[in-house]
Amino acid sequence: MTNTQQAINDQIIEDYSNPKLDVVQIDGLVVLKIIKNCKEYLPELVPGQLLGLDIGTSLEVSNCFPFPPRDQEDENTESSAEYQLEMMRYLREVNIDSNTVGWYTPTYLNSFFNESVIETQYNYQATINQKCVVIVYDPIKTSQGTLALKCYRLTQPFMELFKDQPFSRERLDQANLNFNDIFEQIPIKIHNSQLINALLYEFESSDSLTTQFDRLGISNNIYLEKVMEGMNECLESLNNDLNKLYQYQRAYQTQKNNYIQQKTLEGKKVDEEELAQMIKPLNTHQPSKLNSLLLTNQVNNYCDQIHSFCGNSLTKLSLLRELQK
Amino acid sequence: MQRETSIFLPTQVNVKVHPVVIFNILDHYIRRNVGQDRVIGTLLGYYNDGVIEIRNCFPVVHSEGEQVAVEMEFQRKMLDLHLKSSPKEPIVGWYATGNDINENSVIINNFYREEMNGQTPIHLTLDTGLTNDTMGIHAYHAHNLSLNHESSLGSYFTPLSLEILTFEAENAGLDSIAQTKYDQQSTSLLSELESLQNSLSKLDQMLESITEYISAVEKGEIQGDPKIGRFLARTIQSIPKANSQVMDKVINNSVKDLLMIVYLSSLTRSQLAVAEKVRQSLV
C-alpha cells in the first residue's frame, strides 16, 4: 500500500469516528424525489431511505428511494429490509451511491418528536453511522409555497442517555439535559450538477414553470388552527403526564410513611435496607421521563412554527393594508 | 392503447413529464461508466385518456458495441421493486440521452415492446450534449412500416407533443432548487421571508412590464393585442370590490388574532423556560 492510500484510509477512519457534522448537502434530485414520493402516498406518510456519502464534517445525500408502504398486517419488517438491500444492490450497478446516510419522513405540522422516530433514528445512528440524519418534509407547508425541509440528528448526550433504559428522572438530572438537546438541527444546502443547472435555465425561459405566487395567499387560518390544535393536544398530554407523576409520587410517599409508622408503633428501629427493599418495586413503575421531555420539545417546536408563520402573515397583512390606502 | 397496423393511424397522444424524471435521467448520465456514450432507462407512469404521464424512471444497464445488449433481467428486477413501492405506475416506455435515434434505438425499442406485451413504448430523448443550446427533450412513438403482418420494412419514430407538468409542491421545490443557478456552489435553503420577498419583487416586475406595455399602447407606439386587453380586463374584474372600511376592519381583526396567538405562544414558551430553570435549580 502506498503512502497516499494509507493517508486516505486514515482519513476515512478518522472521518468515520469523528461525530461532528456541519452541513448536509442535498442534491436537487433528492428534494424532488421526496416531494413526489410523499405526494403519491398521501394521506399515508411513507418514509424512505437516503443514500449518499459522508465527507469530513459534511454529509452528501445524492439519492433516495421510498420504502414499500406497509401492508395491513405488520409482518413485513423482514421483507422491507430485504427490499432495501435489493434496491441498494441494483442501484450500485448503475453507479449510484449505495451507502445509507439516513432516512426521510414526511410529517404534518412537524409533529415528529415521538418515540418511534427517535427509536428509528437511534438505530440508524448507533448501528450504521453516527452521521446518519433524518430529513423531515412537511407537505402542507410546502404547498403554501415554501419548501419545508429540515434535517435533524440526535445529539451525542441524548444517544448516551437513550442507550440504557429506563429513562428515569435521576438519570436525566445527572445528564443535565434540556428539552432542546434531544435533536440538533443541521443546516441544509442544495447542490446541483451543471447539467441540471442548464435544465433549470431552460425551465426558467419557459414561463409555465415559474409560478411562485402560492405563498402570497393571505387566508391561511386553517393551517394556524391546525397548529394550535396540535399544540393543545400536546399540552393536554403533558398535563396528563404530570398528573401521573404526581400520583406516583404520592403513592411512593404514602408507602414510605406507612412503613415508618408501622415500625415506630412496633417500637423497632427503622431498617434502611428493608425500607429500600420495600420501595424498590415501586421504582420500576416510575413513569418514564422521556415522554414529557418529548412533549415539551414538541410544544416548543409548535411555538416556533406559530411565530414564524405569524411573522409572515403579519408582513403580508401590513402590505395589504398599505395597498388598500 | 391502439395497436398500429398502418402508418396513417393518427397518434393523438400527449406526453406529460414531471421534472423529477428529467433530473433522474441527468443524474444517471452523470454517473455513466467510462467510455459510455449514452444511457438508457425505463420510464414509469400511466395512460389516461390519450395523455401519458411519465412520473418516474430508473436506469438500466446496457452496452452498445457491435451488438446491443440490454440487461433485461436487471430491468425486470428493478421494475418489480418499483412496482412494490408504487403499484400504480406501470412501465410506459424508455429514455435515452443524445439527440439522435439510430438503428440501436430500434432494437432497444423492440426489447421494450416485448416487455410491454406488444404495446407501443414511448421513447424520450434528452440531449445532454446541449446542441443548439437547449436540452432538447422530445418524446416519440415508434411505428412499424410493413406491407403485411409478417414482414417489417423498418420503423419510424413520430414525435409527440410534450409538456412539463408540475404540481404546487413541486413548484416550491423547484423554486428553491433553482437558487443554485446563480451560485455555482451549493446554496442553503431560503427562509420564508426571503422567498416572500422574491415573490413580491417578481410580482412587482410583472406589474411594471404590463404598465409599460399599456402606456406604450396608449401612446400608439405599438399595436394593442385584443387578447391581452381582454385578459387584463378579466383580471381586473376578478379583484373583489370591497368597501375600504370593511376591508380595514377585516385586516385589523386578522392582525389582532395573529398578535393574540403570538402572545399566547410566547407565554407558553416562557413557561417552558421557567420550568427548565426550576428543574435545573433543583438538581
Contacts between the chains, C-beta under 8 A, distances in Angstrom:
chain1	res1	chain2	res2	distance
A	25	B	186	5.3
A	27	B	27	7.3
A	28	B	23	6.3
A	28	B	177	3.9
A	28	B	180	7.2
A	29	B	20	7.3
A	29	B	23	4.4
A	29	B	24	6.3
A	29	B	27	5.1
A	31	B	173	5.1
A	31	B	176	7.3
A	31	B	177	5.9
A	32	B	19	6.2
A	32	B	20	4.1
A	32	B	23	5.6
A	32	B	170	6.7
A	32	B	173	5.6
A	32	B	174	7.4
A	32	B	177	7.3
A	33	B	20	5.8
A	33	B	24	7.7
A	35	B	20	7.8
A	35	B	169	5.1
A	35	B	170	5.6
A	35	B	173	4.8
A	36	B	18	6.7
A	36	B	20	5.0
A	36	B	55	7.2
A	36	B	56	7.4
A	36	B	170	7.1
A	37	B	86	7.9
A	38	B	169	7.9
A	39	B	167	6.6
A	39	B	169	6.0
A	39	B	170	7.8
A	40	B	55	8.0
A	40	B	86	6.1
A	62	B	27	7.9
A	63	B	27	7.5
A	65	B	85	7.3
A	66	B	85	5.0
A	66	B	86	7.6
A	67	B	85	7.0
A	68	B	84	4.7
A	68	B	85	4.5
A	69	B	85	7.1
A	83	B	81	6.7
A	83	B	84	6.5
A	83	B	85	7.8
A	86	B	77	7.5
A	86	B	81	6.3
A	87	B	81	5.4
A	90	B	74	6.7
A	90	B	77	6.2
A	90	B	78	5.5
A	90	B	81	7.0
A	93	B	61	5.9
A	93	B	74	6.7
A	94	B	28	6.6
A	94	B	31	6.8
A	94	B	59	4.2
A	94	B	60	7.8
A	94	B	61	6.2
A	95	B	31	4.1
A	95	B	32	7.3
A	95	B	33	6.9
A	96	B	27	7.9
A	96	B	31	6.2
A	96	B	59	7.8
A	139	B	169	6.1
A	142	B	169	4.6
A	142	B	172	5.0
A	142	B	173	7.1
A	143	B	168	5.0
A	143	B	169	5.1
A	143	B	172	7.3
A	144	B	172	8.0
A	145	B	168	7.6
A	145	B	171	7.8
A	145	B	172	5.4
A	145	B	195	7.1
A	145	B	199	7.4
A	146	B	172	6.1
A	146	B	176	8.0
A	146	B	190	7.6
A	146	B	192	4.9
A	146	B	195	5.3
A	147	B	172	4.9
A	147	B	173	5.4
A	147	B	175	7.2
A	147	B	176	4.3
A	147	B	189	6.5
A	149	B	189	6.6
A	173	B	279	7.8
A	173	B	282	7.9
A	173	B	283	4.9
A	176	B	280	7.3
A	176	B	283	6.8
A	178	B	276	6.0
A	179	B	272	7.2
A	179	B	276	6.9
A	187	B	188	6.0
A	188	B	188	6.5
A	188	B	189	5.4
A	189	B	186	4.1
A	189	B	187	6.3
A	189	B	188	5.1
A	189	B	189	7.9
A	190	B	176	6.5
A	190	B	177	5.7
A	190	B	179	6.7
A	190	B	180	5.8
A	190	B	186	6.0
A	190	B	187	5.8
A	190	B	188	7.4
A	190	B	189	6.7
A	191	B	180	6.8
A	191	B	186	3.9
A	192	B	177	6.4
A	192	B	180	4.5
A	193	B	26	6.9
A	193	B	27	7.4
A	193	B	30	5.4
A	195	B	26	4.7
A	195	B	29	7.0
A	195	B	30	6.4
A	195	B	128	6.4
A	196	B	23	6.2
A	196	B	26	5.4
A	196	B	27	7.8
A	197	B	180	6.2
A	197	B	181	5.5
A	198	B	130	6.2
A	198	B	135	6.5
A	199	B	22	6.2
A	199	B	23	7.6
A	199	B	26	6.5
A	199	B	135	5.4
A	200	B	174	7.7
A	200	B	177	7.0
A	200	B	178	5.0
A	200	B	180	7.6
A	200	B	181	5.4
A	201	B	181	6.3
A	202	B	134	6.2
A	202	B	135	5.1
A	203	B	19	7.3
A	203	B	164	7.1
A	203	B	174	7.0
A	203	B	178	7.6
A	204	B	178	7.1
A	204	B	181	7.6
A	206	B	164	7.3
A	208	B	163	7.7
A	208	B	164	7.3
A	209	B	19	7.9
A	209	B	164	6.4
A	209	B	166	6.2
A	209	B	171	7.2
A	209	B	174	6.7
A	210	B	202	7.9
A	211	B	171	6.3
A	212	B	171	6.8
A	212	B	172	7.8
A	212	B	175	5.3
A	212	B	195	7.7
A	212	B	198	7.1
A	212	B	199	5.3
A	212	B	202	6.5
A	213	B	199	5.9
A	213	B	202	7.9
A	213	B	203	6.8
A	214	B	168	5.6
A	214	B	171	7.0
A	214	B	172	6.9
A	215	B	172	7.9
A	215	B	192	7.6
A	215	B	195	6.4
A	215	B	196	6.0
A	215	B	199	5.7
A	216	B	196	7.7
A	216	B	199	5.8
A	216	B	200	7.6
A	216	B	203	7.3
A	218	B	254	7.7
A	221	B	257	7.9
A	224	B	261	6.7
A	228	B	261	7.0
A	231	B	265	7.7
A	231	B	268	7.5
A	235	B	268	7.6
A	296	B	272	6.0
A	296	B	275	7.6
A	299	B	268	6.4
A	299	B	272	6.5
A	300	B	269	6.7
A	300	B	272	5.8
A	302	B	265	7.4
A	303	B	265	4.4
A	303	B	266	7.6
A	303	B	268	5.7
A	303	B	269	4.7
A	303	B	272	7.9
A	306	B	261	6.0
A	306	B	262	7.0
A	306	B	265	4.4
A	307	B	262	6.5
A	307	B	265	6.3
A	307	B	266	7.8
A	308	B	192	6.3
A	310	B	258	4.8
A	310	B	259	7.9
A	310	B	261	6.0
A	310	B	262	4.8
A	311	B	193	7.4
A	312	B	192	5.3
A	312	B	193	6.7
A	312	B	196	6.4
A	313	B	254	7.5
A	313	B	258	5.5
A	314	B	255	6.6
A	314	B	258	5.6
A	314	B	259	7.7
A	315	B	193	7.1
A	315	B	196	6.8
A	316	B	196	7.5
A	317	B	251	5.6
A	317	B	254	5.7
A	317	B	255	5.5
A	317	B	258	7.4
A	318	B	255	7.7
A	319	B	200	7.7
A	320	B	251	6.1
A	321	B	248	7.4
A	321	B	251	5.1
A	324	B	244	5.9
A	324	B	247	5.4
A	324	B	248	6.7
A	324	B	251	7.2
